[in-house]
Amino acid sequence: MGSQRIHLYGCAMLIVAVFCQRCHGSCPEKELEKREEEANVVLTGTVEEIMNMDPVHNTYSCKVRVWRYLKGKTTVNGEILLDGGNKVMIGGFGDPGICDNQVATGDTRIFFVNLAPEYMWPAHKNELMLNSSLMRITLRNLEDVEHCVDGKALS
């Protein structure tokens, strides 16, 4: 009886793993060059606080400590900068149109963002909006993004 239960549990876990892999793999992500091109600002930063949860759309905003601007530093002016100039508010987390769209406090990522469009004001005025999937910080990812920003083709 116990071994049957373990076997059933194992089969159930395998089915869940395969299902989750198919779901994750089916998210259509644009090429990195296109993602960089469509973002006015590309930055690295650490999520400090999660806020402004929208229970209807299941989206939220985060206060992010900026470590480095890879693109668009001049786009981020005084009205957008928070807490002495090294933090920004980024919205659009949880957006189902973006594949990798979830973060937790303390996560450090590469963010592809744009200024919030006027139709989202006043709720998101002076906020940056997630434009495409988050990227983990690795040497390879940083180099790839920098190459895109510099206009070089990826190898």
N, C-alpha and C positions, 0 to 999 in steps of 0.2 A: 504494500500500500504506500509506504514512504517513498520507495524508488519511483513509483508511478507519478507521485505528486512532484517529485524533483524533475522527472522527465517532462511532464506537462509544463512546469514552470520554465524549464529550459527552452522548450519549443515556443512558448508564448514570448519569451524574451527575444528569441531569434526573429520571430515574426515582427515584433515591435521594432527591432533594430533595422531590419530590411525596409519596413515601411517608412521609418524616419529618414533613412538614407535616400530613399526615392523622393520623399518630399523635399529634402534639402537640395538634392541634386536637380530638381526640376525648376528651381528658381532661376529665371533668366537674368544673368548678370552681364552688364555691358563690359566691353574691353576696357582695360585700365586707361588707355589713351583717351577714349571717349569720355570716361568718368572724369578724368582730370580736366579735359577740355570744357565740359559742361559746368564745372565748379568754378566760381569766382574766387573762392578761398579754399586752400588746402592747408591744414595745420595738424600738428601733433599736440595732444593734450591728455589730461587725466580728469576723469569725471569726479567732481567733488561733491555734488549734491544733485539728487533727482527731485524734480518738482513739477508743478503744473500738470498733474495727471488729468487726462480727459477721459472720463469713464464711458463716454458715448463712442469715441473713436479709438479708445485704448492706446492713445499716444501720450507722450510726455516730453518734457524739456529737461535739460541738465545744465548745471553750472559747470563749466569746464576750465581748468587751469591750463593755459596755453604754454607749451614749452618752446615751440618753434613754428614759424610760418614758412611753409614751403612755397606758397603762392598767395598773392593777394593781400599782403600785410597792409598796404595803403587803403584797401577797401574797408578795413576794420577801423572806424574812426572813434573819437572820444565818446559818442553817445552809445556805442555798442559795448565798449570796454567797461568791465566791472571791477570793483574792489582794487582800485589803484592801477588798473590797466593791464593786468596779466590774466584776467578771466573773461570769458564770454558766455552768453546763454545760447545754447543750441537746442532747437526744437525738431520735431519730426521723428523722434524715436518711437518705435512701435508701428511705424507706417508700413502697411502690408505691401506697398509698391516697392519697398526697398528690402533686398534679401537679408543682409546681416544688419539688423536694425535695433538690437537690444544691448544695453550696457548695465553694469552695476557700479556702484560707488567704488572708486579706486581703479577702475579699468583705464588703461592708457592705450590710445588708438590713434590712427590717422583718420582725420575727419575731412570729408569732401562736402563743402557747404556753400550756400548762397545766402544773400540777404533775404529776409522774409519779404515776400511780395506785398504790396499795399492792401490787397484784398484780405490779407490775414491780420491787418491792423484792426483795432489797437491791441488785441490780445498778444500778438507776437511782434509788435514794433520793437526795433532795436535788438532783434534776435536773429541769429543765423539759423538756417534750416538745413537739415541733413538732405543731401542731394543724391547720394548713392551709398552703397554698403560701406560699413566701417572696415578698416584694415588693421590687423594686428601689427604691432611694431616689431619688425625684424630687420636685420641689416639688408636683406634682399628686398623686402618691401620698400624700405626707405630709398634704396638705390633706384628701384624701378620707378617710383613716383618722381624722384628728382630728375631722372632721365626724361620722363614725360613732360615735366614742367620746363625743362631745358629744350624741349622739342626734338629730342633724340629718339630714334626708334628702339624698341626693346628687342633684345636678342633672344 
